[in-house]
Amino acid sequence: MVCWSNCEWQKEKERTLSLKFDFLEKGKTYTMTYFEDGINAGRQAMDYRKKTAQVKSGDKIDIKMVRNGGWAAVIM
């Protein structure tokens, strides 16, 4: 089992980050639980969504954060 966590906060302006999962063990699938900015996060900081996704080594996601937004995930 791998437990990995990451948090990111954006202060200045909207931006997109790319996250590669090359650090995960090849041949295994992991569950990622993550929190991302909600549709109104640019106006209301408490607006966020909790989601889950299956990820494996070699996958990549793009994370869009609004101004003063953030993103956090745990992979197990």
C-alpha positions in Angstrom: 0.0 0.0 0.0 1.2 3.5 -0.8 -0.2 6.5 1.0 0.6 9.8 -0.7 -0.8 13.2 0.0 -0.5 16.6 -1.7 -1.9 20.1 -1.1 -1.7 23.2 -3.2 -3.1 26.7 -2.7 -3.3 29.4 -5.3 -3.1 33.0 -4.2 -2.4 35.3 -7.1 -4.3 34.2 -10.1 -6.0 31.2 -11.7 -3.7 28.5 -13.0 -3.5 24.9 -14.1 -1.0 22.3 -12.7 -0.1 19.0 -14.3 0.4 16.0 -12.0 2.1 12.9 -13.2 1.7 9.6 -11.4 5.0 8.1 -12.4 5.9 7.7 -8.8 3.3 5.0 -8.3 4.2 1.3 -8.6 3.7 0.0 -12.1 0.9 -2.6 -12.6 -1.2 -1.4 -9.6 -4.3 0.7 -9.5 -4.8 3.1 -6.6 -7.8 5.1 -5.3 -7.3 8.9 -5.2 -9.6 11.0 -3.1 -9.3 14.6 -3.9 -10.8 18.0 -3.1 -11.0 20.6 -5.9 -12.4 24.1 -6.4 -16.2 24.2 -6.8 -17.9 26.1 -9.5 -18.2 29.2 -7.3 -14.9 29.0 -5.6 -13.6 32.2 -7.2 -16.3 34.1 -5.3 -16.9 31.8 -2.3 -13.8 30.2 -0.8 -15.9 27.4 0.9 -17.1 26.1 -2.4 -15.3 22.8 -3.1 -16.0 19.3 -4.4 -14.8 15.9 -3.1 -14.2 13.3 -5.8 -12.5 9.9 -6.2 -10.7 8.5 -9.2 -8.7 5.4 -10.0 -5.1 6.2 -11.0 -2.0 4.2 -12.0 1.6 4.8 -12.9 1.8 6.7 -16.2 -1.5 8.6 -15.7 -1.6 12.4 -15.7 -4.2 14.9 -14.6 -4.5 18.7 -15.1 -5.6 20.5 -12.0 -7.3 23.9 -12.5 -7.3 26.2 -9.5 -9.1 29.6 -9.3 -7.6 32.6 -7.6 -7.4 31.9 -3.8 -8.4 28.3 -4.6 -6.7 25.0 -3.8 -6.4 21.3 -4.4 -5.6 18.4 -2.1 -5.5 14.6 -2.6 -4.7 11.3 -0.8 -3.8 8.2 -2.9 -4.1 4.8 -1.3 
